[in-house]
């Protein structure tokens, strides 16, 4: 029997991917609702397929886990329920009142079989259903570009973001493992086009790459925020650049620890203290909460258990998260309702 307790502090979450944010039992139910043939008939075997079961995994293994959840979410019915469940669950479990779920519509259309507009509209419907039930919550969608897709495919995603801006798409982001031929420089024009149309921009950087690569990304892309970016801790010049551009980093401690980019609690402390003490703004996030068996409350608790930040400093990072949100309205007044 699941019991609910009332969480205390209001939180904002700005960096998490929908594919790995749906609780396994809901994903299981969605898959059956749609008649998807799963690799296992047993729930717990399925559970092991969509969650991380080793303390450390390789970067490649980490991305392989995404495939099954993306397949299950590849329909309008599934996307509507996904958004509804994720937004309402985040409010009930962690008192998250501002959230910006991200997903790549190109990985939800079964290789072109489904219509991208229908997928995005279904996601927006699910979001609106949750916001109608929980009026304290504000939310906006971030659509993801991917380093493995062509620039033409990514341009389609950007244009869809612009098309649905007034319905609740608030930002674009680039994610995915590095692929041959991908260059950040090639995306400066698409990022500028999105921004001109009122779409905010963020990017995955300073995660698997280096501080020097991040330095370059900061020079070439017009940005409103950063996803990860923790590699800057080793380079005062890059931290200074982030600070001067007034960018907030959306860090994901458990995600970085699980693939070994951050080695242990001691390393996490070194990273986060360096950023905080250099005046770099950041907030903590979950990245892939159901896959990593985490939630925002647990991520914030890591800062306590490893004695990284004081309570006042933790509160400051929570304020930074609210300030850095792309959702443009005040609490209780969601623009899209
Ligand atoms: Zn991410």
Boltz pocket constraint, residues with backbone or C-beta under 6 A from the ligand:
constraints:
  - pocket:
      binder: B
      contacts: [[A, 15], [A, 16], [A, 17], [A, 175], [A, 204], [A, 227], [A, 287]]
      max_distance: 6.0
